[in-house]
């Protein structure tokens, strides 16, 4: 079983695992503060609608909210860290929200979730999805959100990206992490969607900063020139 990393930059959130030089952890539940990365692109061509697709996995056990930010409580509503970022993007773009959900239920506690994510990665699994996009042709721009799990996108993202053709669309990645930022996930998205335009400098936020990152997210969205 893979262990949670313990380096200064890689103390990690379960939904934000990554690849500093020690082994990452697996959830939106990591540690270490990280700043966001703003795309250099000043404007993105957008003649259609905007979709914000995201995978999130909030931990639901009794973890102290002050030290575990794989989840955010906003207006008394519990949500995953990645979901919170997605909602702020939606509020500031008017795009449509789409949650990537699996048929299987993931554990809500940290250690079992870490273990399952590691096992899925070892098995190169493709978890079945229970949500589908029926009108993909309507969208020109796809914001794609996910936690960093073990230095990669969660395996349900592989299922999702292999199920749809994003040719000629623009994919704008955003993620939550525990110190490893994007790792190699941008390259993974480019490989799975070679005919899409993938913005390489997306938005990456430490799980420790998500709850207070609204203004940063808004500034980043405005910088895209949509």
TORKOL-260162 format. One record per residue: residue number from 1; residue in three letters; x, y negated, z of N, C-alpha, C in turn. Coordinates in pm, 1 decimal. Example, Ala and Ser with C-alpha at 12.3 -4.5 7.8 and 13.67 -1.06 7.14 Angstrom:
// TORKOL-260162
R   n res      n_X      n_Y      n_Z     ca_X     ca_Y     ca_Z      c_X      c_Y      c_Z
R   1 ALA   1319.0    569.0    780.0   1230.0    450.0    780.0   1320.0    330.0    780.0
R   2 SER   1285.0    225.0    708.0   1367.0    106.0    714.0   1290.0     -3.0    787.0
END
This chain:
// TORKOL-260162
R   n res      n_X      n_Y      n_Z     ca_X     ca_Y     ca_Z      c_X      c_Y      c_Z
R   1 UNK     83.9    118.8      0.0      0.0      0.0      0.0     87.1   -123.3      0.0
R   2 UNK     48.7   -219.1    -79.1    125.8   -341.4    -87.9    106.7   -424.6     38.1
R   3 UNK    208.7   -494.0     81.1    197.2   -575.4    200.8    178.9   -721.3    161.7
R   4 UNK    119.8   -796.6    255.3    103.9   -939.8    233.0    240.6  -1003.8    238.5
R   5 UNK    270.4  -1093.9    150.0    399.3  -1161.2    148.6    411.5  -1252.3    265.8
R   6 UNK    536.5  -1284.8    301.4    554.2  -1366.7    418.7    651.2  -1481.2    394.2
R   7 UNK    690.8  -1509.4    275.2    781.4  -1620.5    251.7    709.1  -1751.1    272.8
R   8 UNK    784.2  -1859.1    293.6    724.5  -1988.5    325.9    623.3  -2032.8    225.1
R   9 UNK    654.0  -2014.8     94.8    559.2  -2058.7     -6.6    459.7  -1952.0    -42.4
R  10 UNK    484.0  -1828.2      1.2    398.8  -1719.5    -42.6    315.6  -1661.1     69.2
R  11 UNK    295.8  -1729.6    179.2    210.1  -1677.4    282.8     72.0  -1684.4    228.8
R  12 UNK      4.0  -1575.0    208.3    -93.6  -1580.8    111.1   -235.1  -1553.5    141.0
R  13 UNK   -315.2  -1616.0     63.6   -458.2  -1599.8     65.6   -495.7  -1479.5    -14.7
R  14 UNK   -586.2  -1406.6     29.8   -625.5  -1284.6    -39.5   -678.9  -1312.5   -176.8
R  15 UNK   -744.5  -1416.9   -196.9   -791.2  -1444.8   -330.6   -692.7  -1532.0   -400.1
R  16 UNK   -577.2  -1554.7   -339.8   -481.7  -1636.2   -408.7   -346.6  -1574.0   -411.1
R  17 UNK   -330.3  -1456.9   -453.0   -206.0  -1386.1   -443.6   -115.3  -1427.0   -553.2
R  18 UNK     13.2  -1419.3   -527.5     98.2  -1449.9   -636.9    237.0  -1401.2   -617.8
R  19 UNK    321.2  -1460.7   -695.6    449.2  -1400.7   -709.2    563.7  -1487.5   -667.0
R  20 UNK    568.9  -1543.3   -557.2    691.2  -1605.5   -510.7    789.2  -1489.0   -503.2
R  21 UNK    898.4  -1501.2   -437.9    993.9  -1393.4   -450.1    968.5  -1281.1   -353.5
R  22 UNK    879.3  -1295.5   -258.3    839.9  -1180.5   -180.5    706.3  -1133.5   -229.0
R  23 UNK    655.3  -1019.9   -174.8    531.9   -966.0   -227.8    413.4  -1050.7   -188.0
R  24 UNK    322.1  -1076.6   -283.3    208.3  -1160.8   -257.6    102.0  -1092.4   -175.2
R  25 UNK      0.3  -1170.7   -135.8   -114.6  -1117.8    -68.3   -231.7  -1125.8   -162.7
R  26 UNK   -353.1  -1091.5   -121.5   -457.5  -1071.4   -219.0   -589.8  -1136.7   -194.4
R  27 UNK   -611.3  -1256.4   -181.0   -745.3  -1306.3   -166.2   -742.6  -1454.5   -177.8
R  28 UNK   -859.4  -1515.2   -169.5   -862.0  -1659.2   -161.6   -814.0  -1696.5    -24.1
R  29 UNK   -771.7  -1597.5     53.4   -735.4  -1616.8    191.8   -585.8  -1610.3    208.8
R  30 UNK   -511.9  -1712.8    165.2   -366.9  -1712.1    176.4   -325.6  -1828.0    262.8
R  31 UNK   -197.0  -1859.5    263.4   -155.9  -1975.2    336.4    -58.9  -2056.1    255.1
R  32 UNK     -8.9  -2165.3    312.1     84.8  -2257.5    251.6     14.8  -2359.9    166.2
R  33 UNK     45.4  -2483.5    191.9    -13.4  -2592.1    116.6     54.1  -2605.4    -19.3
R  34 UNK    -26.9  -2628.4   -123.1     25.2  -2650.8   -256.7    -57.1  -2761.6   -320.0
R  35 UNK      4.0  -2834.7   -407.6    -67.6  -2940.2   -476.4   -121.3  -2888.8   -608.4
R  36 UNK   -205.2  -2969.7   -669.2   -261.7  -2930.1   -797.0   -168.8  -2969.1   -910.0
R  37 UNK   -197.9  -2917.8  -1027.9   -121.1  -2951.0  -1146.6   -215.7  -3010.6  -1248.9
R  38 UNK   -187.5  -3131.3  -1293.1   -276.3  -3200.4  -1384.5   -232.6  -3179.6  -1528.5
R  39 UNK   -323.7  -3141.4  -1617.9   -287.2  -3118.7  -1756.5   -230.7  -3244.4  -1820.6
R  40 UNK   -139.2  -3225.9  -1911.6    -85.3  -3339.9  -1983.7   -180.1  -3385.6  -2094.1
R  41 UNK   -274.0  -3297.6  -2130.1   -366.3  -3330.8  -2237.7   -453.1  -3448.4  -2197.4
R  42 UNK   -461.3  -3552.4  -2278.7   -539.4  -3670.3  -2244.4   -685.5  -3654.6  -2281.2
R  43 UNK   -714.4  -3574.0  -2380.2   -853.7  -3551.3  -2416.8   -865.8  -3417.1  -2486.6
R  44 UNK   -981.4  -3355.7  -2473.4  -1007.6  -3225.2  -2531.8  -1130.8  -3236.1  -2618.9
R  45 UNK  -1119.8  -3187.8  -2741.9  -1234.2  -3194.8  -2831.9  -1348.1  -3109.5  -2777.3
R  46 UNK  -1465.1  -3170.7  -2768.7  -1579.4  -3100.8  -2712.5  -1706.1  -3147.1  -2782.3
R  47 UNK  -1755.0  -3066.5  -2874.6  -1875.7  -3101.6  -2948.7  -1997.3  -3021.7  -2901.6
R  48 UNK  -1974.4  -2932.2  -2807.0  -2084.5  -2851.2  -2757.7  -2097.7  -2862.2  -2607.9
R  49 UNK  -2152.0  -2758.8  -2547.2  -2172.9  -2759.3  -2403.4  -2049.1  -2706.1  -2331.2
R  50 UNK  -2046.5  -2731.8  -2201.9  -1935.9  -2688.2  -2117.2  -1985.2  -2575.6  -2026.8
R  51 UNK  -1902.8  -2470.8  -2015.1  -1932.9  -2360.1  -1925.1  -1825.5  -2353.9  -1817.6
R  52 UNK  -1867.3  -2336.5  -1693.2  -1773.2  -2314.0  -1583.4  -1794.2  -2171.5  -1535.1
R  53 UNK  -1708.0  -2082.1  -1578.9  -1716.4  -1939.8  -1540.8  -1613.3  -1913.7  -1431.7
R  54 UNK  -1653.2  -1841.9  -1327.6  -1560.9  -1821.9  -1216.9  -1587.6  -1689.2  -1146.9
R  55 UNK  -1480.8  -1635.0  -1090.1  -1490.4  -1518.4  -1003.2  -1449.2  -1562.3   -863.9
R  56 UNK  -1529.9  -1527.3   -765.6  -1500.6  -1569.4   -629.1  -1526.4  -1454.2   -534.8
R  57 UNK  -1456.0  -1451.8   -421.9  -1477.2  -1346.3   -323.9  -1453.5  -1401.2   -184.3
R  58 UNK  -1553.9  -1466.4   -125.5  -1535.4  -1521.0      9.5  -1527.9  -1409.7    113.0
R  59 UNK  -1438.5  -1425.1    207.6  -1434.2  -1330.2    317.3  -1543.7  -1367.1    417.0
R  60 UNK  -1615.8  -1267.4    462.1  -1733.2  -1293.2    545.6  -1715.1  -1246.3    688.7
R  61 UNK  -1593.9  -1201.8    723.5  -1572.5  -1160.7    861.8  -1551.6  -1284.1    949.2
R  62 UNK  -1521.0  -1262.3   1074.3  -1516.3  -1373.8   1167.9  -1385.4  -1447.2   1171.5
R  63 UNK  -1326.0  -1471.9   1055.4  -1198.8  -1543.2   1051.7  -1219.9  -1690.0   1084.1
R  64 UNK  -1129.4  -1745.7   1160.3  -1137.5  -1886.4   1198.6  -1128.2  -1972.9   1073.8
R  65 UNK  -1228.9  -2055.9   1053.5  -1231.8  -2137.6    931.9  -1115.5  -2234.4    923.2
R  66 UNK  -1059.1  -2272.1   1036.3   -949.3  -2367.1   1031.7   -821.6  -2303.5    978.5
R  67 UNK   -814.3  -2170.9    981.3   -692.1  -2104.6    937.1   -714.3  -2013.8    816.3
R  68 UNK   -839.0  -1998.8    773.0   -867.8  -1910.2    660.2   -958.8  -1980.1    563.6
R  69 UNK   -906.8  -2011.9    447.2   -987.4  -2087.8    352.1  -1013.8  -2011.2    225.3
R  70 UNK  -1034.3  -1880.1    235.7  -1083.5  -1808.9    119.8  -1230.5  -1841.8    104.2
R  71 UNK  -1282.8  -1914.3    198.4  -1422.4  -1955.1    195.0  -1431.2  -2100.6    239.2
R  72 UNK  -1537.9  -2163.8    197.4  -1563.7  -2303.4    232.6  -1707.1  -2311.9    278.4
R  73 UNK  -1730.3  -2387.1    383.7  -1866.9  -2413.6    425.9  -1898.6  -2557.4    389.5
R  74 UNK  -1996.3  -2575.0    301.8  -2034.4  -2707.3    255.0  -2185.4  -2720.9    271.1
R  75 UNK  -2227.4  -2821.2    347.8  -2370.3  -2838.5    376.4  -2430.9  -2709.1    431.5
R  76 UNK  -2357.9  -2646.8    523.6  -2402.0  -2523.8    590.9  -2411.5  -2404.1    497.1
R  77 UNK  -2355.2  -2414.4    377.8  -2357.2  -2302.5    283.9  -2218.3  -2241.8    273.2
R  78 UNK  -2209.9  -2110.0    289.8  -2083.1  -2039.7    277.0  -2057.7  -2006.3    131.0
R  79 UNK  -1939.6  -2039.9     83.7  -1903.2  -2005.3    -54.0  -1754.9  -1975.5    -59.7
R  80 UNK  -1714.2  -1903.8   -163.2  -1572.7  -1878.4   -183.6  -1499.9  -2005.6   -224.1
R  81 UNK  -1369.1  -2008.2   -200.0  -1290.3  -2126.1   -233.4  -1297.6  -2158.1   -382.3
R  82 UNK  -1288.7  -2055.3   -466.4  -1295.2  -2078.3   -610.4  -1433.5  -2128.1   -651.3
R  83 UNK  -1536.0  -2075.6   -587.1  -1672.0  -2122.1   -616.0  -1687.7  -2270.0   -581.8
R  84 UNK  -1627.9  -2312.4   -471.6  -1637.0  -2453.8   -433.5  -1574.8  -2542.5   -541.4
R  85 UNK  -1456.8  -2504.0   -589.8  -1391.5  -2581.7   -696.0  -1480.6  -2584.0   -819.8
R  86 UNK  -1538.8  -2469.2   -854.1  -1626.1  -2461.3   -971.2  -1745.0  -2556.1   -958.8
R  87 UNK  -1801.2  -2564.5   -840.5  -1917.7  -2651.1   -821.7  -1882.0  -2798.5   -832.1
R  88 UNK  -1764.8  -2835.0   -782.5  -1721.6  -2974.4   -797.3  -1700.2  -3006.7   -945.1
R  89 UNK  -1641.0  -2913.4  -1019.9  -1623.5  -2933.3  -1164.0  -1759.8  -2948.6  -1231.2
R  90 UNK  -1853.9  -2864.1  -1193.2  -1988.4  -2870.9  -1252.4  -2054.6  -3004.9  -1224.0
R  91 UNK  -2039.7  -3053.3  -1101.6  -2100.3  -3181.7  -1063.5  -2045.1  -3296.9  -1146.0
R  92 UNK  -1922.0  -3281.3  -1194.2  -1855.4  -3391.8  -1263.4  -1843.1  -3371.4  -1414.1
R  93 UNK  -1897.9  -3263.6  -1464.6  -1899.0  -3242.4  -1609.6  -2039.9  -3220.1  -1662.8
R  94 UNK  -2132.0  -3181.1  -1574.9  -2265.7  -3146.6  -1621.3  -2269.5  -3012.0  -1691.4
R  95 UNK  -2162.8  -2934.1  -1679.6  -2157.3  -2803.2  -1743.8  -2244.7  -2701.0  -1673.2
R  96 UNK  -2253.6  -2583.4  -1732.7  -2332.0  -2474.2  -1676.3  -2241.5  -2383.3  -1593.5
R  97 UNK  -2290.1  -2344.2  -1476.8  -2215.3  -2252.9  -1390.5  -2246.8  -2107.9  -1426.6
R  98 UNK  -2142.9  -2024.5  -1425.7  -2162.9  -1881.8  -1448.2  -2070.1  -1806.2  -1355.3
R  99 UNK  -2127.2  -1729.9  -1262.2  -2045.7  -1650.1  -1171.8  -2022.3  -1512.6  -1230.8
R 100 UNK  -1896.5  -1474.9  -1239.8  -1858.3  -1341.7  -1286.2  -1875.5  -1246.6  -1167.8
R 101 UNK  -1975.0  -1159.6  -1175.8  -2005.5  -1069.8  -1065.3  -1988.1   -924.5  -1108.6
R 102 UNK  -1945.2   -842.1  -1016.6  -1924.2   -700.9  -1044.9  -2039.8   -617.0   -991.5
R 103 UNK  -2056.1   -501.2  -1051.6  -2156.7   -408.4  -1002.1  -2120.1   -355.8   -863.7
R 104 UNK  -1992.1   -335.2   -841.6  -1947.3   -289.2   -711.1  -1941.0   -406.5   -614.4
R 105 UNK  -1949.7   -377.0   -485.8  -1939.3   -478.6   -381.6  -1800.3   -472.3   -320.0
R 106 UNK  -1733.0   -585.9   -316.3  -1600.4   -590.8   -255.1  -1613.8   -608.4   -103.9
R 107 UNK  -1516.9   -557.3    -28.5  -1519.6   -575.9    117.0  -1515.0   -724.7    153.2
R 108 UNK  -1578.8   -758.8    262.5  -1577.4   -897.7    308.0  -1469.6   -925.1    410.3
R 109 UNK  -1392.9   -825.0    446.7  -1284.3   -843.4    542.5  -1150.1   -836.4    472.0
R 110 UNK  -1054.4   -906.4    529.1   -929.1   -933.3    458.1   -852.1   -807.2    419.2
R 111 UNK   -815.5   -723.3    516.4   -727.5   -609.3    487.1   -788.9   -511.8    386.8
R 112 UNK   -916.3   -471.3    403.9   -974.7   -381.8    303.1   -982.0   -444.5    164.7
R 113 UNK  -1006.0   -575.3    159.8  -1011.4   -643.0     30.0   -874.4   -645.4    -36.4
R 114 UNK   -770.5   -673.0     44.8   -633.2   -668.5     -7.0   -602.1   -530.3    -63.6
R 115 UNK   -639.5   -428.6     12.1   -610.1   -292.2    -32.1   -683.1   -258.0   -161.7
R 116 UNK   -809.9   -295.6   -170.0   -886.3   -262.7   -290.5   -831.9   -335.9   -412.3
R 117 UNK   -796.9   -462.1   -393.8   -740.6   -538.2   -506.0   -609.6   -476.6   -553.9
R 118 UNK   -526.5   -432.7   -460.5   -399.3   -369.7   -497.1   -423.4   -237.5   -569.3
R 119 UNK   -518.1   -158.4   -518.8   -548.4    -29.9   -583.0   -599.8    -50.9   -725.4
R 120 UNK   -687.3   -148.8   -743.6   -739.9   -176.1   -878.5   -628.8   -216.6   -973.8
R 121 UNK   -535.7   -296.2   -923.2   -425.0   -338.0  -1009.1   -337.0   -219.2  -1044.7
R 122 UNK   -307.4   -133.2   -946.0   -225.8    -14.2   -972.2   -291.0     76.3  -1076.2
R 123 UNK   -423.1     84.1  -1071.7   -497.9    171.9  -1162.2   -531.7    105.0  -1295.3
R 124 UNK   -494.4    -23.4  -1308.2   -532.4   -100.0  -1427.3   -683.3    -90.0  -1451.2
R 125 UNK   -758.9   -104.4  -1343.9   -904.2    -83.9  -1347.1   -974.7   -194.8  -1424.3
R 126 UNK  -1092.8   -162.1  -1471.9  -1181.1   -260.2  -1535.6  -1317.8   -250.7  -1466.4
R 127 UNK  -1333.6   -318.2  -1353.3  -1460.6   -310.9  -1281.3  -1576.6   -356.0  -1368.4
R 128 UNK  -1685.8   -280.8  -1363.7  -1803.0   -314.8  -1445.2  -1866.6   -442.8  -1393.9
R 129 UNK  -1913.6   -526.1  -1487.8  -1976.5   -653.4  -1452.2  -2128.7   -640.1  -1456.6
R 130 UNK  -2194.7   -714.7  -1370.6  -2340.9   -713.6  -1371.0  -2400.1   -843.6  -1422.6
R 131 UNK  -2316.0   -940.6  -1458.4  -2364.6  -1065.4  -1517.0  -2309.1  -1079.7  -1657.5
R 132 UNK  -2388.3  -1134.3  -1748.0  -2345.9  -1150.7  -1887.6  -2380.9  -1290.4  -1937.9
R 133 UNK  -2304.0  -1335.7  -2035.9  -2331.6  -1463.8  -2102.6  -2402.5  -1431.8  -2234.2
R 134 UNK  -2522.9  -1481.5  -2248.5  -2601.1  -1450.5  -2368.5  -2588.3  -1556.4  -2477.9
R 135 UNK  -2538.3  -1673.8  -2441.8  -2535.9  -1784.8  -2537.7  -2396.8  -1845.2  -2549.8
R 136 UNK  -2295.5  -1760.9  -2559.7  -2157.9  -1809.5  -2562.5  -2133.3  -1906.3  -2677.7
R 137 UNK  -2201.2  -1888.8  -2789.0  -2179.7  -1975.0  -2905.1  -2214.4  -2120.6  -2875.7
R 138 UNK  -2290.4  -2145.5  -2771.4  -2329.1  -2282.3  -2737.7  -2214.1  -2363.4  -2678.3
R 139 UNK  -2109.7  -2295.6  -2634.9  -2005.3  -2362.7  -2557.1  -1876.3  -2379.5  -2637.2
R 140 UNK  -1820.1  -2498.8  -2627.8  -1689.4  -2525.7  -2686.7  -1577.9  -2517.3  -2583.5
R 141 UNK  -1609.6  -2555.8  -2460.1  -1510.2  -2563.6  -2353.2  -1550.8  -2469.4  -2240.8
R 142 UNK  -1455.8  -2385.3  -2199.4  -1479.4  -2289.4  -2091.9  -1380.7  -2316.8  -1979.0
R 143 UNK  -1428.5  -2368.4  -1867.7  -1346.7  -2370.5  -1746.9  -1348.4  -2228.5  -1690.4
R 144 UNK  -1232.0  -2174.4  -1659.1  -1223.5  -2036.7  -1610.6  -1154.0  -2036.0  -1475.3
R 145 UNK  -1228.0  -1996.7  -1370.9  -1174.7  -2003.0  -1235.7  -1160.3  -1866.4  -1171.1
R 146 UNK  -1057.9  -1852.2  -1088.8  -1029.1  -1723.6  -1026.0   -928.6  -1744.0   -912.6
R 147 UNK   -928.5  -1655.5   -813.7   -821.1  -1654.5   -715.1   -700.1  -1580.1   -769.7
R 148 UNK   -584.7  -1607.9   -717.7   -463.6  -1535.3   -754.2   -454.7  -1412.1   -665.0
R 149 UNK   -467.9  -1294.7   -725.1   -460.1  -1168.4   -651.1   -335.7  -1093.2   -695.2
R 150 UNK   -242.7  -1075.1   -602.7   -120.2  -1001.2   -632.4    -48.3  -1055.7   -755.9
R 151 UNK    -43.4  -1187.7   -768.4     28.9  -1248.9   -879.3    -38.6  -1235.7  -1013.1
R 152 UNK   -166.9  -1203.5  -1014.5   -239.2  -1180.7  -1139.6   -382.6  -1229.3  -1123.3
R 153 UNK   -455.8  -1232.3  -1233.3   -599.2  -1255.9  -1223.1   -662.2  -1130.1  -1163.0
R 154 UNK   -772.8  -1142.7  -1090.2   -841.6  -1022.4  -1042.0   -880.6   -933.1  -1159.5
R 155 UNK   -884.7   -804.2  -1138.0   -914.7   -711.9  -1246.4  -1051.5   -736.8  -1310.9
R 156 UNK  -1153.6   -785.0  -1238.2  -1278.3   -820.3  -1307.5  -1259.4   -926.4  -1416.2
R 157 UNK  -1154.6  -1009.7  -1403.2  -1127.2  -1107.4  -1509.2  -1081.8  -1038.1  -1637.0
R 158 UNK  -1009.3   -927.1  -1623.8   -972.4   -850.4  -1742.8  -1098.0   -798.7  -1812.0
R 159 UNK  -1190.4   -744.0  -1733.8  -1316.6   -696.9  -1791.5  -1386.2   -810.3  -1865.0
R 160 UNK  -1392.8   -925.1  -1801.5  -1462.0  -1040.4  -1858.0  -1395.6  -1088.1  -1986.6
R 161 UNK  -1265.0  -1105.1  -1983.9  -1194.5  -1159.8  -2100.5  -1187.9  -1061.7  -2216.1
R 162 UNK  -1200.5   -933.3  -2187.0  -1203.5   -833.7  -2293.7  -1344.2   -813.5  -2350.6
R 163 UNK  -1443.8   -866.6  -2280.2  -1582.6   -847.1  -2323.6  -1630.2   -955.6  -2419.4
R 164 UNK  -1560.9  -1069.3  -2423.5  -1606.8  -1182.5  -2503.6  -1497.0  -1230.9  -2597.4
R 165 UNK  -1539.8  -1295.1  -2703.9  -1447.4  -1354.1  -2800.5  -1454.7  -1506.4  -2787.3
R 166 UNK  -1346.0  -1566.0  -2737.1  -1341.2  -1710.2  -2717.7  -1266.6  -1780.6  -2830.9
R 167 UNK  -1262.0  -1719.7  -2947.2  -1192.6  -1780.1  -3060.9  -1244.9  -1920.6  -3087.8
R 168 UNK  -1150.4  -2011.6  -3111.4  -1179.3  -2151.0  -3145.3  -1240.6  -2229.2  -3029.4
R 169 UNK  -1241.6  -2171.7  -2911.9  -1287.9  -2244.4  -2793.9  -1166.8  -2286.0  -2710.4
R 170 UNK  -1188.8  -2381.2  -2621.1  -1083.8  -2425.8  -2531.1  -1109.1  -2367.6  -2393.0
R 171 UNK  -1010.1  -2298.1  -2338.5  -1018.7  -2241.4  -2204.8   -933.1  -2326.6  -2111.0
R 172 UNK   -994.4  -2372.5  -2003.1   -924.2  -2455.7  -1905.3   -918.9  -2378.6  -1773.7
R 173 UNK   -803.9  -2321.7  -1740.0   -796.0  -2240.1  -1617.9   -791.6  -2326.5  -1491.3
R 174 UNK   -849.6  -2273.4  -1384.7   -829.1  -2329.0  -1251.2   -826.7  -2212.8  -1153.4
R 175 UNK   -745.0  -2227.1  -1048.4   -738.9  -2116.7   -953.6   -711.6  -2164.5   -812.3
R 176 UNK   -731.8  -2071.9   -718.0   -696.4  -2093.3   -578.8   -590.5  -1990.2   -542.8
R 177 UNK   -503.5  -2025.8   -450.2   -387.3  -1940.1   -425.4   -336.1  -1960.1   -283.8
R 178 UNK   -241.5  -1876.2   -245.2   -180.9  -1884.2   -113.3    -35.2  -1923.2   -118.0
R 179 UNK      8.1  -1985.5   -225.3    146.0  -2029.6   -236.5    206.4  -2002.1   -372.0
R 180 UNK    143.2  -1917.6   -452.0    202.5  -1875.3   -578.8    145.8  -1946.1   -700.1
R 181 UNK     53.5  -2036.6   -676.9     -2.0  -2114.7   -785.5    -56.9  -2023.2   -896.3
R 182 UNK    -21.9  -2047.1  -1022.9    -77.1  -1967.6  -1132.4     -2.3  -1836.6  -1156.8
R 183 UNK    119.5  -1821.3  -1104.2    202.4  -1705.2  -1139.0    205.6  -1692.4  -1291.8
R 184 UNK    179.1  -1574.3  -1344.8    181.0  -1553.8  -1490.1     40.1  -1544.0  -1547.6
R 185 UNK    -58.9  -1593.0  -1473.6   -197.6  -1572.6  -1515.6   -233.3  -1648.1  -1643.1
R 186 UNK   -169.1  -1761.8  -1667.0   -198.5  -1835.2  -1790.4   -157.7  -1751.9  -1911.8
R 187 UNK    -40.3  -1689.2  -1903.2      5.2  -1602.8  -2012.3    -89.2  -1485.6  -2033.3
R 188 UNK   -141.0  -1432.0  -1922.8   -236.5  -1321.0  -1932.5   -360.7  -1363.7  -2009.1
R 189 UNK   -412.9  -1481.0  -1978.0   -531.6  -1530.9  -2047.5   -501.3  -1551.7  -2195.5
R 190 UNK   -384.8  -1606.3  -2225.1   -346.5  -1627.3  -2365.4   -336.6  -1495.1  -2440.3
R 191 UNK   -284.8  -1393.7  -2375.1   -273.1  -1262.7  -2439.6   -409.9  -1200.0  -2465.4
R 192 UNK   -501.3  -1218.1  -2371.3   -633.8  -1158.1  -2384.9   -724.2  -1237.1  -2479.1
R 193 UNK   -693.8  -1364.5  -2497.4   -772.4  -1449.8  -2587.3   -677.8  -1525.4  -2682.1
R 194 UNK   -614.2  -1454.2  -2774.3   -510.4  -1515.9  -2858.7   -562.6  -1620.3  -2955.1
R 195 UNK   -691.9  -1621.3  -2983.9   -746.6  -1717.3  -3079.1   -816.8  -1834.2  -3012.0
R 196 UNK   -801.0  -1842.9  -2881.7   -853.2  -1958.0  -2808.4   -739.2  -2055.4  -2779.9
R 197 UNK   -774.6  -2179.9  -2753.6   -677.0  -2277.8  -2706.4   -679.5  -2275.6  -2554.6
R 198 UNK   -571.3  -2232.0  -2493.6   -564.8  -2221.6  -2348.3   -479.8  -2337.1  -2295.3
R 199 UNK   -538.8  -2420.1  -2211.7   -466.3  -2530.6  -2150.5   -369.7  -2473.8  -2047.9
R 200 UNK   -241.5  -2496.3  -2067.7   -141.5  -2430.3  -1985.1   -121.9  -2497.5  -1850.2
R 201 UNK   -155.4  -2624.4  -1840.3   -141.3  -2695.8  -1713.8   -279.8  -2719.3  -1654.7
R 202 UNK   -336.7  -2614.0  -1599.7   -468.9  -2624.9  -1540.7   -461.6  -2676.9  -1398.3
R 203 UNK   -566.1  -2650.8  -1323.7   -575.2  -2697.1  -1185.7   -550.6  -2579.4  -1092.1
R 204 UNK   -452.4  -2592.1  -1003.6   -423.3  -2487.0   -907.6   -417.1  -2548.2   -769.1
R 205 UNK   -491.2  -2492.1   -675.1   -505.2  -2551.0   -542.2   -480.8  -2444.4   -435.6
R 206 UNK   -400.3  -2479.6   -336.6   -379.9  -2390.6   -223.2   -511.0  -2370.7   -148.9
R 207 UNK   -531.4  -2249.2   -103.0   -653.9  -2220.8    -28.3   -662.1  -2308.7     96.3
R 208 UNK   -549.7  -2353.9    149.7   -552.2  -2440.2    267.3   -606.9  -2578.3    236.5
R 209 UNK   -602.1  -2618.8    109.8   -638.9  -2754.6     72.7   -775.9  -2766.6      8.6
R 210 UNK   -838.7  -2653.5    -22.4   -959.8  -2656.5   -104.4  -1070.8  -2740.0    -41.7
R 211 UNK  -1095.6  -2722.6     86.7  -1208.5  -2790.0    150.8  -1197.5  -2941.5    144.4
R 212 UNK  -1074.3  -2993.6    132.7  -1052.8  -3138.9    129.6  -1007.5  -3187.3     -7.5
R 213 UNK  -1029.6  -3106.9   -110.3   -971.9  -3136.7   -241.8  -1069.8  -3200.2   -339.1
R 214 UNK  -1186.8  -3242.4   -295.1  -1286.7  -3291.6   -390.5  -1234.1  -3405.5   -476.2
R 215 UNK  -1172.7  -3505.1   -415.2  -1126.0  -3620.0   -493.6  -1017.3  -3578.9   -592.4
R 216 UNK   -934.8  -3484.2   -552.8   -829.3  -3436.0   -642.3   -889.5  -3362.0   -762.0
R 217 UNK   -991.6  -3282.5   -736.3  -1058.2  -3211.0   -844.7  -1124.2  -3309.8   -940.6
R 218 UNK  -1190.8  -3409.8   -884.9  -1258.6  -3510.5   -967.2  -1157.7  -3585.4  -1054.2
R 219 UNK  -1045.3  -3625.9   -996.2   -942.6  -3697.2  -1073.2   -891.2  -3610.0  -1187.3
R 220 UNK   -872.7  -3481.9  -1160.6   -823.6  -3390.3  -1264.1   -925.2  -3377.1  -1376.9
R 221 UNK  -1051.6  -3360.1  -1342.0  -1154.3  -3349.9  -1445.1  -1157.2  -3476.5  -1531.2
R 222 UNK  -1148.2  -3591.3  -1467.0  -1150.6  -3717.1  -1543.0  -1029.7  -3727.8  -1635.4
R 223 UNK   -915.7  -3671.4  -1593.7   -795.3  -3680.2  -1676.4   -806.8  -3599.4  -1805.1
R 224 UNK   -901.3  -3505.7  -1809.6   -916.3  -3421.8  -1927.9   -980.0  -3496.4  -2044.0
R 225 UNK  -1050.5  -3603.0  -2014.8  -1112.6  -3683.1  -2121.0  -1224.8  -3613.6  -2191.6
R 226 UNK  -1299.1  -3530.6  -2121.7  -1410.2  -3459.0  -2183.2  -1525.4  -3553.4  -2213.1
END
